[in-house]
Amino acid sequence: MHARCDDAPPPLLLEGVALFNRGEFFECHEVLETLWRAERDPVRFLYQGILQVGVAFHHLRRGNWIGAVRQLERGLAKLERYPPICQGVAVDSLVRQAQRCLRVLRQLGPERVADFDWALVPRVRLVGGVLAGSDAPLGDRITENGAEE
C-alpha cells in the first residue's frame, strides 16, 4: 500500500498543502480532490485523508460540529495507515495534531463549538523544508527522521 511513499510529492499535493496551511480549506479540497480522483494507486488515500482533515476545518469555521468531527475521524482513519513520512508529508505530525483537535472538539461538544482554539489547527509539514505555503521560521522545519529542528 505504501510503495509510492518514497515518490516526490506531486505538484497538486504541494498546492493543496499550501492552501491547507493558509487556512483555505475549501480551495484545498478542490485541488486535492482533483489529485485524489485521478490517482488509482492506494497513495490516493493519503490525498483524501489530508483533504478530509481540511474539510473538517471548513465545517468547523461554519459552526458545524458534527461535520468537523466526522471529517476528522474519516481523515484520521486514512492517514493513520501511512508511515510517518509519505511523499514528503510528515503524516505522523499531521495525525498527532488532528487527533488533538478531535479530542478538543469532543470535549467541547456542539454547544461550545465556538470556543475552539483555532491555534490548534494542524499545519501540514514537509520533510526537509519549511511549512508549505508559509514563511515559517527555522523552528518549523523538520529533519528526515521527522524531528523538529
C-alpha positions in Angstrom: 0.0 0.0 0.0 2.9 2.4 0.7 5.1 1.6 -2.3 4.8 5.2 -3.6 5.5 6.9 -0.3 9.1 7.4 -1.4 8.0 9.3 -4.5 8.4 13.1 -4.6 5.2 14.9 -3.8 3.2 15.7 -7.0 2.7 19.4 -7.7 -1.1 19.3 -6.9 -0.2 17.8 -3.5 2.1 20.7 -2.8 -0.5 23.2 -4.0 -3.1 21.6 -1.8 -0.8 21.6 1.3 0.0 25.3 0.7 -3.8 26.1 0.6 -4.4 24.0 3.8 -1.6 25.8 5.6 -3.1 29.2 4.6 -6.5 28.1 6.0 -8.0 28.0 2.6 -9.7 24.7 3.3 -12.4 24.8 0.6 -9.8 25.6 -2.1 -7.5 22.8 -0.6 -10.4 20.4 -1.0 -10.9 21.3 -4.7 -7.2 20.8 -5.5 -6.7 17.6 -3.5 -10.0 16.2 -4.8 -8.7 16.5 -8.4 -5.5 14.7 -7.4 -7.3 12.0 -5.3 -9.9 11.2 -8.1 -7.2 11.0 -10.8 -4.9 8.7 -8.8 -5.5 4.9 -9.0 -2.7 3.8 -6.7 -3.6 3.4 -3.0 -1.5 6.5 -2.2 -4.7 8.3 -3.3 -5.9 7.8 0.3 -3.1 10.0 1.6 -4.5 12.8 -0.5 -8.1 12.0 0.6 -7.1 11.9 4.2 -5.4 15.3 4.1 -8.4 16.6 2.1 -10.8 15.3 4.8 -8.9 16.9 7.7 -9.0 20.2 5.8 -12.8 19.8 5.1 -13.2 19.3 8.9 -11.9 22.8 9.5 -14.1 24.2 6.7 -17.1 22.7 8.6 -15.8 24.0 11.9 -15.5 27.5 10.5 -19.2 27.3 9.7 -20.0 26.1 13.2 -20.8 22.6 12.0 -19.5 20.5 14.9 -20.7 17.1 13.7 -19.3 17.7 10.2 -16.0 18.6 11.7 -15.8 15.6 14.0 -16.9 13.2 11.2 -14.4 14.5 8.7 -11.6 14.4 11.3 -12.5 10.8 12.1 -12.6 9.9 8.4 -9.3 11.6 7.5 -7.5 10.2 10.5 -8.7 6.7 9.7 -7.0 7.0 6.3 -3.8 8.9 7.4 -3.1 6.5 10.3 -2.4 3.7 7.8 0.6 5.6 6.4 4.2 5.6 7.5 5.5 8.7 9.4 6.6 10.3 6.1 4.9 9.8 2.8 5.6 11.7 -0.4 7.5 14.3 1.8 4.5 14.9 4.0 5.1 14.4 7.8 2.0 12.3 8.2 2.8 11.4 11.8 2.8 15.1 12.7 -0.5 15.8 10.9 -2.1 12.8 12.6 -1.0 13.9 16.1 -2.3 17.5 15.5 -5.6 16.3 14.1 -6.1 13.8 16.9 -5.6 16.7 19.4 -8.2 18.8 17.6 -10.6 15.9 17.6 -10.2 15.4 21.3 -10.8 19.1 22.0 -13.9 19.1 19.8 -15.3 16.1 21.5 -14.7 17.8 24.9 -16.3 21.0 23.8 -19.3 19.3 22.2 -21.7 21.0 19.7 -22.8 23.5 22.4 -19.4 25.0 22.8 -18.0 24.6 19.2 -17.4 28.4 19.0 -14.9 28.0 21.9 -12.5 26.0 19.7 -9.0 27.4 19.8 -8.0 28.0 16.2 -4.3 28.0 17.1 -4.7 24.2 17.3 -5.5 23.8 13.6 -2.8 21.5 12.1 -0.1 22.6 9.7 1.0 20.1 7.1 4.7 19.8 7.4 7.0 18.8 4.6 10.2 16.8 5.4 13.4 18.8 4.9 11.6 22.1 4.2 9.5 24.8 5.7 5.8 24.6 6.1 4.3 24.7 2.7 2.5 27.9 1.9 4.1 30.0 4.7 7.2 31.9 5.6 7.7 29.7 8.6 10.8 30.2 10.7 13.6 27.6 11.1 11.8 26.2 14.1 9.1 24.8 11.8 11.5 22.8 9.7 11.7 19.1 10.3 14.5 16.7 9.5 14.5 13.5 7.5 13.6 11.5 10.6 10.6 13.7 11.4 12.2 15.5 14.4 11.6 19.3 14.6 14.7 21.4 14.3 
